[in-house]
Amino acid sequence: MGSDRWKNIGGSPQMEDTVQEKSQRTSCGYILCTVLLSVAVLLAVTVTGAVLFMNHYHAPSTEPPPVITTNMEDPNALVTIERADSSHINIFIDPNCPDPIPRLDGLQSSLLSALADHDSELKVAVGKERALLAGLADQVTQMVSQVSRQRADWEGLRKGQNGLVSELGALQSEQGRLIQLLSEGQSHVAQLVSSVGEVLDNLQRDHGRSRGKGDLVRVPARSTKSRGCTNGSKPRDCYDILMSGHQEDGVYSVFPIHYPSGFQVYCDMTTDGGGWTVFQRREDGSVNFFRGWEQYRDGFGKLTGEHWLGLQRLYLLTMQTHYQLRIDLADFENSTVYAQYNTFGVGLYSVNPEEEAYPLTVSDYSGTAGDSLGKHSGMKFTTKDMDNDHSENNCASFYHGAWWYRNCHTSNLNGQYLRGHHASYADGIEWSSWTGWQYSLKFAEMKIRPLREDK
């Protein structure tokens, strides 16, 4: 069998190999067989490529090309090349080498199985992704629908808001008109009461009777001639002190009609003829004005410096006669202005002024500062612990002061001492008609004097 394994090219006799050499080759290992098989396949491919190259590129000749076939007669032959001269070249597979076909079949089966598993997993993943995309598409559709509804609702709210703004503007205009009418009405009532008091006083002096005088809300207004204290009577305010001959600024004692024990005040004897009783002063920020109800009722500070005289004392003073109010203001550039009101009172028509929170009466403005107090007329006094304003919030707490707030203010002379321009809004010593709501004044002084006959 080994003697006919190899043949010479061109049909020469078979090469003789000894039985001993073939027997030694039968013991080759798996690796050698694999190498031989690879070499045989490579040789067959090389020969085949060479023949095809020769058939394709060489000029045609009379010799027919070799024929490459599988040798069906010899099952061990892998390829048979038959040349034109009928010679053959056979390429054999060593029968002792393991058959690679089953291993290739196994590998192919494993690959096909892995491909099938991967394809199955891919189909499952694609199905999940499609389901997820479908769910996302549904959610996006729902979100678009919801956004459309919200946009429609927003449009409706905006239209409603525009309508409310218009109505609010109309209400504010009407409120301003009513406030002005109320202030004018209060001024007329105050003047009427004063006139009635004068008439009754004249009747009392003429007929020597005192009937009804103690029941009046105000003690009747008196002339400048009757305000002096030369007869030894106690002064009721700084104007009485001025009329008695004292013309220097300073601290004096006054004795209001309904408070005979009296109290001390600071008197301004130089401004516009003098006779002013000072009840508020701001000048250097040395005193904290962000205080509670009791302190604003009773007063605090130093009379010769920053101070608040007290709502109860202010009530006792202003109920005596018809008083006027003067407010002197200065900024940090040393510019000065003033505001004067010929009608002023605190708790004028109150049975119990503290329970009614000392309401303000002020009207008849003149001056250079602009009217930033008139809109507060009729309002009760509010502190951080006593909310009497018309705002939802406590204006005193919100603007760090205490005042006759409405909703909330156009002036805030008891606010913080912030020294000129400030970033916060309306919480300094503000007089909006002069410096707006973000400038805290350097100086503010509020003082009262009986309205003189020449006025």
C-alpha positions as CSV (number, residue, x, y, z in Angstrom):
1,M,0.0,0.0,0.0
2,G,2.9,2.4,0.8
3,S,4.6,1.5,-2.5
4,D,1.9,3.1,-4.7
5,R,1.4,6.3,-2.4
6,W,3.5,8.7,-4.5
7,K,4.0,8.9,-8.3
8,N,6.4,10.9,-10.5
9,I,5.3,13.9,-12.6
10,G,4.8,12.9,-16.3
11,G,3.7,9.3,-15.5
12,S,7.1,8.0,-14.2
13,P,7.2,4.8,-12.0
14,Q,6.1,5.2,-8.3
15,M,8.7,6.2,-5.8
16,E,9.8,3.4,-3.6
17,D,9.7,4.0,0.1
18,T,10.7,1.4,2.6
19,V,8.1,-0.1,4.9
20,Q,10.3,0.8,7.8
21,E,10.1,4.6,7.0
22,K,6.3,4.5,6.5
23,S,5.8,2.7,9.7
24,Q,7.8,5.4,11.5
25,R,5.6,8.1,9.9
26,T,2.4,6.4,11.0
27,S,3.4,7.5,14.5
28,C,3.2,11.3,13.8
29,G,1.3,13.4,16.2
30,Y,-1.7,15.4,15.8
31,I,0.2,18.6,15.3
32,L,2.4,17.2,12.4
33,C,-0.8,15.9,10.6
34,T,-2.4,19.2,10.9
35,V,0.7,20.9,9.4
36,L,0.9,18.4,6.6
37,L,-2.8,18.9,5.8
38,S,-2.3,22.7,5.8
39,V,0.7,22.3,3.5
40,A,-1.2,20.0,1.1
41,V,-4.1,22.4,0.9
42,L,-1.8,25.3,0.4
43,L,0.0,23.4,-2.3
44,A,-3.2,22.5,-4.1
45,V,-4.4,26.1,-3.9
46,T,-1.0,27.4,-5.2
47,V,-0.9,24.9,-8.0
48,T,-4.5,25.7,-8.9
49,G,-3.8,29.4,-8.8
50,A,-0.7,28.9,-11.0
51,V,-2.7,26.9,-13.6
52,L,-5.5,29.5,-13.6
53,F,-2.9,32.3,-13.9
54,M,-1.3,30.5,-16.9
55,N,-4.6,29.8,-18.5
56,H,-5.7,33.5,-18.0
57,Y,-2.6,35.4,-19.0
58,H,-0.6,33.2,-21.3
59,A,-1.2,33.2,-25.0
60,P,-3.3,30.4,-26.3
61,S,-1.5,27.4,-27.4
62,T,-2.2,24.1,-29.1
63,E,-1.6,22.2,-25.9
64,P,-4.9,21.9,-23.9
65,P,-4.8,23.1,-20.2
66,P,-4.5,20.6,-17.4
67,V,-7.7,19.3,-15.9
68,I,-8.1,19.5,-12.2
69,T,-10.6,17.0,-10.7
70,T,-11.2,15.1,-7.6
71,N,-10.1,11.5,-7.9
72,M,-13.2,9.5,-7.5
73,E,-11.3,6.2,-8.1
74,D,-9.0,6.7,-5.2
75,P,-10.9,7.9,-2.1
76,N,-7.7,8.9,-0.4
77,A,-6.8,11.4,-3.1
78,L,-7.8,15.0,-2.4
79,V,-7.1,16.5,-5.8
80,T,-5.9,15.0,-9.2
81,I,-4.3,17.2,-11.9
82,E,-4.3,15.6,-15.4
83,R,-2.0,17.2,-17.8
84,A,-2.2,17.3,-21.6
85,D,0.2,14.4,-21.9
86,S,-2.1,12.3,-19.7
87,S,0.2,12.5,-16.8
88,H,-1.3,12.9,-13.3
89,I,-0.5,14.6,-10.1
90,N,-2.4,13.2,-7.1
91,I,-2.5,14.9,-3.7
92,F,-3.3,12.5,-0.9
93,I,-4.5,12.8,2.7
94,D,-2.6,10.7,5.2
95,P,-5.1,8.2,6.5
96,N,-3.4,8.1,9.9
97,C,-4.2,11.8,10.5
98,P,-7.5,12.5,12.3
99,D,-10.4,13.5,10.1
100,P,-10.9,17.3,10.4
101,I,-14.4,17.3,9.0
102,P,-16.2,16.2,12.2
103,R,-14.3,19.0,14.1
104,L,-15.3,21.5,11.4
105,D,-18.9,20.2,11.5
106,G,-18.9,20.7,15.3
107,L,-17.4,24.1,15.0
108,Q,-20.0,25.0,12.4
109,S,-22.8,23.7,14.6
110,S,-21.5,25.7,17.5
111,L,-21.3,28.8,15.4
112,L,-24.8,28.3,14.0
113,S,-26.1,27.7,17.5
114,A,-24.4,30.8,18.8
115,L,-25.7,32.8,15.9
116,A,-29.2,31.5,16.5
117,D,-29.0,32.4,20.2
118,H,-27.7,35.9,19.4
119,D,-30.4,36.4,16.8
120,S,-33.0,35.3,19.4
121,E,-31.7,37.6,22.0
122,L,-31.5,40.4,19.5
123,K,-35.1,39.9,18.5
124,V,-36.1,39.9,22.2
125,A,-34.1,43.2,22.7
126,V,-35.6,44.7,19.6
127,G,-39.0,43.8,20.8
128,K,-38.4,45.4,24.2
129,E,-37.0,48.5,22.6
130,R,-40.0,48.8,20.3
131,A,-42.3,48.4,23.3
132,L,-40.3,51.0,25.2
133,L,-40.4,53.4,22.2
134,A,-44.2,52.8,21.9
135,G,-44.6,53.7,25.6
136,L,-42.5,56.8,25.2
137,A,-44.5,57.8,22.2
138,D,-47.7,57.5,24.3
139,Q,-46.2,59.5,27.1
140,V,-45.0,62.2,24.7
141,T,-48.5,62.4,23.2
142,Q,-50.0,62.7,26.7
143,M,-47.4,65.4,27.6
144,V,-48.1,67.4,24.5
145,S,-51.8,67.2,25.2
146,Q,-51.2,68.3,28.8
147,V,-49.0,71.2,27.7
148,S,-51.7,72.3,25.3
149,R,-54.3,72.3,28.1
150,Q,-51.9,74.2,30.4
151,R,-51.2,76.7,27.7
152,A,-55.0,77.3,27.3
153,D,-55.4,77.6,31.0
154,W,-52.5,80.1,31.2
155,E,-54.0,82.1,28.4
156,G,-57.3,82.2,30.4
157,L,-55.5,83.2,33.6
158,R,-53.6,85.9,31.8
159,K,-56.8,87.4,30.4
160,G,-58.3,87.2,33.8
161,Q,-55.3,88.9,35.3
162,N,-55.5,91.7,32.8
163,G,-59.1,92.2,33.8
164,L,-58.3,92.2,37.5
165,V,-55.4,94.7,37.0
166,S,-57.8,97.0,35.2
167,E,-60.4,96.6,37.9
168,L,-57.8,97.1,40.6
169,G,-56.6,100.3,38.9
170,A,-60.2,101.6,38.9
171,L,-60.6,100.6,42.5
172,Q,-57.4,102.4,43.5
173,S,-58.5,105.5,41.7
174,E,-61.8,105.4,43.5
175,Q,-60.1,104.7,46.8
176,G,-57.9,107.8,46.3
177,R,-60.9,109.9,45.5
178,L,-62.7,108.6,48.6
179,I,-59.7,109.2,50.8
180,Q,-59.4,112.8,49.5
181,L,-63.1,113.4,50.2
182,L,-62.8,111.9,53.7
183,S,-59.8,114.1,54.5
184,E,-61.6,117.2,53.2
185,G,-64.7,116.1,55.3
186,Q,-62.5,115.6,58.4
187,S,-61.0,119.0,57.8
188,H,-64.4,120.6,57.5
189,V,-65.6,118.9,60.6
190,A,-62.6,120.0,62.6
191,Q,-63.1,123.6,61.4
192,L,-66.8,123.3,62.3
193,V,-66.0,122.0,65.8
194,S,-63.5,124.8,66.3
195,S,-66.0,127.4,65.1
196,V,-68.7,126.0,67.4
197,G,-66.2,126.1,70.3
198,E,-65.4,129.7,69.6
199,V,-69.1,130.6,69.6
200,L,-69.7,128.7,72.9
201,D,-66.7,130.4,74.4
202,N,-68.0,133.8,73.4
203,L,-71.4,132.9,74.9
204,Q,-69.7,131.7,78.1
205,R,-67.6,134.9,78.4
206,D,-70.6,137.1,77.7
207,H,-73.1,135.3,80.0
208,G,-70.6,134.1,82.6
209,R,-71.6,130.5,82.2
210,S,-69.4,127.4,81.9
211,R,-72.1,125.0,80.7
212,G,-71.2,122.6,78.0
213,K,-67.5,123.6,77.8
214,G,-66.3,120.4,79.3
215,D,-68.2,118.3,76.8
216,L,-66.5,119.6,73.7
217,V,-64.1,117.5,71.8
218,R,-61.8,120.5,71.5
219,V,-61.1,123.4,73.7
220,P,-62.0,126.5,71.5
221,A,-59.2,128.1,69.6
222,R,-57.9,131.3,71.1
223,S,-56.2,134.4,69.8
224,T,-52.5,135.0,70.1
225,K,-53.1,137.6,72.7
226,S,-54.7,135.1,75.1
227,R,-51.9,132.5,74.8
228,G,-49.5,134.1,77.2
229,C,-48.9,133.1,80.8
230,T,-48.3,136.6,82.3
231,N,-51.2,136.1,84.7
232,G,-49.3,133.2,86.3
233,S,-51.3,130.3,84.6
234,K,-49.3,127.3,83.4
235,P,-48.4,127.1,79.7
236,R,-50.3,124.5,77.7
237,D,-47.8,124.2,74.9
238,C,-44.6,125.9,73.6
239,Y,-46.6,128.7,72.0
240,D,-47.8,129.8,75.5
241,I,-44.2,129.7,76.6
242,L,-43.2,131.9,73.6
243,M,-46.0,134.4,74.4
244,S,-44.8,134.6,78.0
245,G,-41.4,135.9,76.8
246,H,-39.2,132.9,76.4
247,Q,-37.6,132.9,72.9
248,E,-34.8,130.4,73.2
249,D,-34.9,126.8,71.9
250,G,-34.9,124.2,74.6
251,V,-36.7,121.9,77.0
252,Y,-39.7,123.3,78.8
253,S,-42.6,121.9,80.9
254,V,-46.1,122.2,79.5
255,F,-49.4,121.4,81.2
256,P,-52.2,120.4,78.8
257,I,-55.8,121.1,80.0
258,H,-56.6,117.4,80.5
259,Y,-53.2,116.6,82.0
260,P,-52.5,119.2,84.7
261,S,-49.5,117.3,86.1
262,G,-47.7,118.2,82.8
263,F,-44.6,116.8,81.0
264,Q,-41.5,118.2,79.3
265,V,-41.2,118.9,75.6
266,Y,-38.6,120.5,73.3
267,C,-39.7,123.9,72.0
268,D,-38.5,125.4,68.7
269,M,-38.7,129.1,69.2
270,T,-37.0,130.2,66.0
271,T,-38.6,128.4,63.0
272,D,-41.2,130.5,61.2
273,G,-41.9,132.7,64.2
274,G,-41.3,130.0,66.9
275,G,-43.8,128.5,69.3
276,W,-43.5,124.9,67.9
277,T,-43.9,121.9,70.2
278,V,-41.6,119.2,68.8
279,F,-42.9,115.6,69.1
280,Q,-40.5,113.8,66.7
281,R,-36.9,114.2,65.6
282,R,-34.4,112.1,63.6
283,E,-30.9,113.4,63.1
284,D,-28.1,110.9,63.6
285,G,-29.5,107.3,64.0
286,S,-28.5,107.1,67.7
287,V,-32.0,106.0,68.8
288,N,-33.7,102.8,67.6
289,F,-37.2,103.7,66.3
290,F,-38.2,100.1,65.4
291,R,-40.2,99.6,68.7
292,G,-43.5,98.3,70.0
293,W,-46.8,99.8,70.8
294,E,-46.3,100.7,74.5
295,Q,-43.1,102.7,73.7
296,Y,-44.8,104.6,70.9
297,R,-47.7,105.3,73.2
298,D,-45.6,106.6,76.1
299,G,-42.6,108.0,74.2
300,F,-38.8,107.3,74.1
301,G,-35.5,108.9,73.3
302,K,-33.9,112.2,74.6
303,L,-35.7,115.5,74.1
304,T,-32.6,117.3,73.0
305,G,-31.7,114.6,70.5
306,E,-33.6,111.9,68.7
307,H,-37.0,111.2,70.3
308,W,-40.7,110.4,70.0
309,L,-42.9,112.3,72.5
310,G,-45.6,109.7,72.7
311,L,-49.1,109.2,71.1
312,Q,-50.9,109.8,74.4
313,R,-49.1,113.1,75.0
314,L,-49.7,114.1,71.4
315,Y,-53.4,113.4,71.8
316,L,-53.5,115.5,75.0
317,L,-51.9,118.4,73.2
318,T,-53.9,118.3,70.0
319,M,-57.3,118.0,71.7
320,Q,-56.9,121.5,73.3
321,T,-57.4,123.6,70.2
322,H,-56.9,123.7,66.4
323,Y,-53.3,122.9,65.7
324,Q,-51.1,123.0,62.6
325,L,-48.3,120.6,61.8
326,R,-44.9,121.5,60.4
327,I,-42.4,118.9,59.1
328,D,-38.8,120.0,58.4
329,L,-36.6,117.6,56.3
330,A,-33.0,117.5,55.1
331,D,-31.0,115.1,53.0
332,F,-27.3,114.3,53.1
333,E,-26.5,117.0,50.5
334,N,-27.8,119.5,53.1
335,S,-30.8,120.4,50.9
336,T,-33.9,121.3,53.1
337,V,-37.6,121.3,52.5
338,Y,-40.7,121.5,54.6
339,A,-44.3,120.5,54.6
340,Q,-47.0,122.3,56.6
341,Y,-50.6,121.2,57.3
342,N,-53.0,123.7,58.8
343,T,-55.2,120.9,60.3
344,F,-53.6,118.3,62.4
345,G,-54.7,116.1,65.3
346,V,-54.3,112.6,66.9
347,G,-57.4,110.8,68.2
348,L,-59.5,114.0,67.9
349,Y,-62.9,112.2,67.6
350,S,-62.0,109.2,69.8
351,V,-63.9,108.2,72.9
352,N,-61.0,106.0,73.9
353,P,-58.0,107.1,71.8
354,E,-55.7,104.1,72.7
355,E,-58.4,101.5,71.9
356,E,-59.0,103.3,68.6
357,A,-55.2,103.4,67.9
358,Y,-54.8,107.2,67.8
359,P,-56.2,107.9,64.3
360,L,-54.6,110.7,62.3
361,T,-56.3,113.9,61.1
362,V,-54.3,116.0,58.7
363,S,-55.2,118.3,55.7
364,D,-54.6,121.7,54.1
365,Y,-51.0,121.1,52.8
366,S,-48.5,123.8,51.8
367,G,-44.8,123.8,51.5
368,T,-41.8,122.7,49.4
369,A,-41.5,118.9,50.2
370,G,-44.7,117.7,48.5
371,D,-47.7,116.1,50.3
372,S,-46.6,112.6,51.4
373,L,-48.8,112.6,54.6
374,G,-52.3,113.5,53.4
375,K,-53.1,110.0,52.1
376,H,-52.5,108.7,55.7
377,S,-55.3,110.9,57.1
378,G,-57.9,108.8,58.9
379,M,-55.6,105.9,59.5
380,K,-54.8,104.3,62.9
381,F,-51.2,104.0,64.2
382,T,-49.4,100.7,63.5
383,T,-46.4,99.2,65.2
384,K,-44.6,95.9,64.7
385,D,-46.7,94.3,67.5
386,M,-50.0,96.1,66.8
387,D,-51.3,95.8,63.2
388,N,-53.9,98.4,62.4
389,D,-53.2,99.0,58.7
390,H,-55.2,97.9,55.6
391,S,-52.4,95.6,54.2
392,E,-52.4,91.8,54.4
393,N,-49.0,92.1,56.0
394,N,-48.0,94.3,59.0
395,C,-46.6,97.4,57.3
396,A,-44.5,98.3,60.4
397,S,-42.8,95.0,60.4
398,F,-42.3,95.0,56.6
399,Y,-40.9,98.5,56.4
400,H,-39.1,98.6,59.8
401,G,-40.9,101.5,61.3
402,A,-44.1,102.7,63.0
403,W,-46.7,105.0,61.4
404,W,-50.2,105.7,60.4
405,Y,-49.9,103.2,57.6
406,R,-52.6,102.6,55.1
407,N,-51.5,100.0,52.4
408,C,-48.6,100.8,53.1
409,H,-47.2,104.3,52.9
410,T,-46.1,107.4,51.1
411,S,-44.0,108.6,54.1
412,N,-42.2,106.6,56.8
413,L,-40.4,109.1,59.1
414,N,-40.0,106.5,61.9
415,G,-38.2,104.1,59.6
416,Q,-34.6,103.0,59.7
417,Y,-31.7,105.5,59.6
418,L,-30.1,104.2,56.4
419,R,-28.0,107.3,55.5
420,G,-29.1,108.3,52.0
421,H,-29.6,105.9,49.1
422,H,-30.2,102.3,50.0
423,A,-30.9,99.1,48.1
424,S,-33.8,98.0,50.2
425,Y,-37.3,99.3,49.4
426,A,-39.1,102.0,51.4
427,D,-37.8,101.0,54.9
428,G,-35.8,104.1,55.7
429,I,-36.7,107.6,56.7
430,E,-38.8,108.2,53.5
431,W,-40.7,111.1,52.2
432,S,-41.7,109.8,48.7
433,S,-42.8,113.1,47.1
434,W,-39.3,114.5,47.6
435,T,-36.7,111.7,47.5
436,G,-38.7,108.6,46.6
437,W,-38.8,105.2,48.4
438,Q,-35.0,104.4,48.4
439,Y,-33.5,107.4,50.0
440,S,-33.3,107.7,53.8
441,L,-33.2,111.3,55.0
442,K,-30.6,112.8,57.2
443,F,-32.9,115.0,59.3
444,A,-36.7,115.0,60.1
445,E,-38.5,117.0,62.7
446,M,-42.3,117.0,63.4
447,K,-43.8,119.8,65.5
448,I,-47.1,121.5,66.2
449,R,-48.4,124.9,67.0
450,P,-51.9,126.4,67.5
451,L,-53.3,127.8,64.3
452,R,-52.9,131.6,64.8
453,E,-55.6,134.1,63.9
454,D,-53.5,135.7,61.2
455,K,-53.5,132.3,59.5
